[in-house]
Amino acid sequence: MRTYRELFRTPEFTPFFAAVSVQTAAQTATGLALGTLVYTRTGSPLLSALAMFGPSLAQVAGALTLLSAADRLPPRAALTALALLSAGAACVQAVPGLPLWGAFAVLLVVGVASSPGGGVRYGLLNEIVPREGFLLGRSVLNMTGGATQICGFAVGGLLVAVFSARGTLLVGAGLYVVAAAVTRFGLTARPPRATGRPSVRETRRTNALLWSSTPRRYVFLALWVPNGLVVGAESLYVAYAPGHAGLLFAGGALGMLAGDTLVGRFVTARWRPRLGAPLRLLLAAPYLLFALRPGLPLALAAVVLASVGFAASLLLQERLMALTPQELSGQALGLSSSGMLAMQGVGAAVAGGIAQLTSPATGMAAVAGISVAVTLALAPGLRDRAEDAGGRLPVADGSPRASRTPLGKGTT
């Protein structure tokens, strides 16, 4: 499967695609609205950053306790319930006079409950499309997510200006309900991918097994830490340019769209290992420019360029699946997704804390510098596993396999 036409002819891919897109739009609108609401009330870059990305920190608790549910719940029912939970949370956060601690408590509950969502969602994608179509399908979802964020941040900024942050939260809640309806009535009911009941013990046992492999540890860390720190820089857009944050978020989404289009559709298997390291560095390096407090045009250009580097995640996900036995792939995807989201929350907290003591521009440049340092530190381990093998990816037992081998399940 090499063309978009073939992909959209696959039964159920279109409603799956629509549900994911609408949910992304809802997350975009509600995140911007809540970050703006908190910043208006408090004037705190730290609290504003945590309002937008702090729920990701709750993924740590979910990853340690609930992740085994990713393969042990019926996917359609689980995704429908998660969308409705997010809709309810947005409605609660829109209530006038809700205490700040109450808003953050709601975010915490939603973050923990949503932790298996990545594994459920992209495990379902792997069931809908043929194995050889997974990379194309995953890149299309990334590309559409970028395009949806471009529109969502632009429209979200307009909605906040016209209807207020609370009104925008209610619009986001409505979008979550639409996503739930498309999921419930557009997809076929499927049984869980694994037998048995979800449990804390099973979650921890499998997590330990996944983490026990040194090559997988390098990939997990490369997926989690540099990405999370750069998202921490993004969390300061509202504080850096309060009147133009939506434009910066849209620019970042545009860069992501360009990178995912390039890597997902046009980069051949031969070139993927060679592009991984440059893309990982590109992800953070342009943010170093913020140390000079650039004006809006230059800041926007840096954001667009840096966001192309998010495409490195596609290549790391490919490597993760090559290193993971099929029977562990579902939880590997969930662990990857939860870890990425958790580190985004950590990145937002670190960047917000630095900005609180210095300035938003300094906070953005500081976390970018840390991201570059982490990327350089991880590079030898990642290069030894793929590039030194002549462009081939090692399988779980350590032997090399051609990177053109069909992929397993993906992650966020």
N, C-alpha and C positions, 0 to 999 in steps of 0.2 A: 504494500500500500504506500504509494508515493505522492498522490495528488489529493488536494483538498476536496475535489468532487467525490472521489472514492470514499473519503472519510465521512462526508455528510450523507452519503447514501447508506451508510451502515445503520441498521435499525437501532433506534433509541439514542443514537449519538446526539441528534438535534435537540430533543428535550433535555438531555443531560447537559449539553452545552448551554442551553437557554437558562436552566436553573442555576448553574454555576455563575453565569454572567450577571443575572439579576441579583444574586446574593453578593457578588463582588461590588455591584453598584450600591447595594444597601450598606455594606461595611464601609465603603468610601464616604458616603454621605453622613452616616451616623458618627464615624470617627472624627471627621472634620467638624461636625456640629458640636460634639461633646468637647473636643479640644478647645474650640473657640469659646464655648460656654464657661469652661473652667478657667481659662485665661482671663476672660472678662470679669469673673467673680473674684479671682485671687491675684491676678497680675504675676503669677509664678510660672516661669518657664518649666520648672521641674514638674509641677502638678499638671500643667497642660500636656507635657510630653507623656506623663504616666496615664493621663486620661485617654490619649489616643492609642498608646502602645502598651500600657501597663498590664492589660488583661493577658498579654502574652506571657507575663511572668507566672501566671497561674497554670500555664502549660506544664511547668515543672511538677507541680502536685499531680496533675492529671497523668503525665507520662509515667510517674512512679506507681500509680494506683489503678488507672482505668484503661491503659493502652491495650490490654488484651481484648477489650471489647471491639476493637477495630475489625477483627475477623470473626467475632462471635455474636454479632447482632445482624438482623436482616437489614441490608443496606438502605432500601427505600424508606423503611420506617424510621431508621436512625437519622437519615438526612432530613426527613420531613420534621421530625421532632426538634432537631437542632435549629432549624430555620425558625420554627414557631417560638422556641425559647428565646432566640435573639430578638424576635419581634416584640415579645413581651417585655424584655429588658429595655429596649428602646423606648417603649411607652412609659415605663416606670421612670426612666431617666428624664423624660420630658415633663414630669409633674412639677409644677411651680413650688418652690420652697423645699424641695428635696435636699436634705443635708448633704454636704460634700462626702461625708463618710458613707452615707447611704448609696450615693452614685458609685463610689469605688467598691462597695460591697457587692452591688449588682454585677459590676465588671468582673469581680473575682469569681463569682458563681458561674457566670457564662464562660469564662476562660477555662475553668476546671472541667466543666461539662463538655466543652467543645474539643478537648484534647484528642479524642479518638477520631475526630471528623476528617482529618487529612487522610488517615489510613482507610477509613470507610469510603471516602469519595474517590480516591484514585485507585483503590482496589476495585471499585465498581467500574471505573473506566477500563481497567484491564480485562474485565469480563465482557464489556460492551464491544470493544474493538479487538480485532485479531492481534496477536502478540507483535507481529511485524509492523502494526500500525500504531503502537503505543507512543513512540517518540514523536511522530507527527501529531497525534491527538493531544499529547501533553503540551507540545509547543503551541498548538492552536489555542489551547486554553490559556496559556501564558500570554500570548499575543492579544487575545480578546480581553484578558484581565487588564493588560496595559491600556488598551483602547477604552475599556469601560472606566478605568480610573481617570483617564484624561477627561472624559465627559463627566464622570461623577464628581471630580474635584471642581471642575469649572461650574457645573450646574449646582453642586453643593455650595460653593461660594456665593453664587447668585441667590440660592434659596435662603442661606443664612442672612444675606443682606436684605432680602425682601420679606421673608416670613419669620425671621429670628432663628436662633439655634434650636429652640424647643420645637418650633414648627418643622424644621428640617429633620429632627429626630423622629417625628411622627411620619414624615414621608418615608424615611428609611424603614420604619416598622412596617409600613404598607408594602414596601418592596420585599421585605423578608416573607411576608404572607404570600406574595405572588410566587416567590421561589419555592415555598413549601407546596403550593398548589400544583406547580409544574412538576415537581418531583413526585408528588403523590399520584397524579393522574396521567403523567406522561411516561413513567417508567414501570417496568414489570416488577412484580414482587419476586424477590429471589431469597433463597435460604441463606443463612450465614455461611461464610466460606470455611469455617472451622467448627468442629463440634466442641461441646463442653461449655461451661458457664464462665463468663469473665470473672477474674479474681485478682486480688492484689498479689497473691503468691505467684500466679502464672505470669503476670506482667513483669514482676521483678526477676523471675527466673530467666525469661527470654531476653529481657534487657541486658542482664549480666552476660548471657551467652553472646549476644550481638557485640557487646563492648569488649569481649575477651580477645577479639582478633585485632592485632596491631594495624594491619592495612585498613580495616573498617574504622578504627579509631581516628586515623588521619582524615578519612573522608568525612566522618561525622563532624569533627572539629572544623574542617574547612568549610562545611556547609553552615555551621552554626555561628562561629565567632566573627569572622570578618563581615559577613552579611548583617549580623545583629548590630554590630557597631555602626555600620553605615546607616541602618534604619534609625539608630539613635541620632545621627546627624539630621536625618529627615524629620525626626520628631520636633526639631527646633525651628522648623519653617515658620510656624505661627508666631513664635517669639522674635525671629529674625526679621520677618517682613509681615507684620499683622495684616496689612491691607492687601497683600499679594501672595499669601500662603497657598491659596488654591492654584495660582499660576505655577508656583514652584512644584507643587505636587503633580500637576498635569505634565510639566516638563519631565519630571522623573518617570512618569508612566509612559511618556513618549519614548524615552531612552530605552526602557525595558521592552517596549514593543519592537523597537528596531533590533535590539540584541537577540530577542527570542526568534524573530523572523529570520535573521541571518543564520543563527545556529541550528534552529529546528528544521529549516527548509533547504538551506543552501550549503552548509558546511558538510563535507564528506567525512566518512569515518576515519580516513587517513589523517585529516587535519584536526580532528577533535582534541587529541591529546596535546598537540602543539599549541592550541589556542587557550587551553585551560589556565595556565599561569598568567599570561598577559591579561586575560579578562578578569582574573581575581585581583590583580593590581589596579586595573582600570576602575574597578568598583569603588575604590577609596581615594586614589591619588588626587583627582580633581577637587575634592573637598578641602585639601590643604590650602587651596586658594582663599578659603574663607578667613584665614588668619589675617588677610589684608582688608577684610570687610568690603568686598566688592559691591558695586551697584547692582541693581536688579538685572540688567541685560547680561552682564558677565556672570552673575550668580546663576541665572537660568541656564546659560550655556554650559557651565560646569556641572550642574545637576543633570542635564540631558546626557552629557558625555559619560559621566560616572555611571548612570543607570544602565547604560549598555552592558556594563560589567556584570549585572545580575544574571546574564545568560550563562555565566560560569556554573550556576547551580544545575542547569540541565546536564552539563558534562559530568558534574560530580554525582548526580543522581544515576546516570548511566553506569558510572564506576561502582557505586554502591550496590546496584543490582547485580553487577558482574561478580561482586565479592560475597554475595549473600545466597545461601541455599534457598531453594524455592519455598520450602516449608516455613521459613522464617521471614519471607519477603513482606508479608502484610504488616507485621509489627515493626520491621525495619523501616518501612515507610512512615508509620505512625511516630516512631522514635525520631526519625529525621525531621518530620514536620513539627512535632512538639518542641524539639530542641531548637529549631530555627526560630519558632515563635517566642520561646522562652528567652533566647538570647537577644531577640529584638526588644523585649521588655527590659532586659538588663542594659542593653545599649541605650535605650531611652532614659533609664534611670541615671546611668553614668553621664550621658551628655547633658541631661537636665541639671544634675548636681553641679557639674563644672560650670554650666551657664549661670546657675544661681549665684555662684561665687565670683564669676568673671563677667562674661557676656555670651549671648547666643553664638556669635561668630567664633569666639575662642572655643566654646564647647564643641562646635561642629568640626573645627580643624583638629582639636585634640583627639576626638574619637577616630577621626580619619587616620591620623598618624598611628594610633594603636592598631587599627585594622591593617595598615600596610605592614607593620612590624610582625603581626601574627601571621599574615600571609607569607612573608619571607621565611619565618621560622618553620612553617609547615611545608614549604616547597620541597625540601630534600626528600621527605618521606613520600610525598605524592609523586614526585618525579621518578623515584626509584621503582615505584609500582607500575607505572604505565609507560613513560617516555623511554626509559632505559630498556623496555621490552620491545622496542621497535614499533610503538604505536598500538600494541596489543594490551588488552586488559586481563589481569589475572582473575581466575575464578576462585571460588571459596576455598579450594584446597591449595591455592598458591600457584597453580600452573597457568600459563598464559592462554588466552583465547582471543580470537579476532574480535575487534570492537564492533564489527558489523553484525555480530550475533544478536538475534532479537532480544529485546529487553523484557524484563519482568514488570512488576508494578512500579508506579511512580509515586512521587510525593510532592508536597507543596514546596 
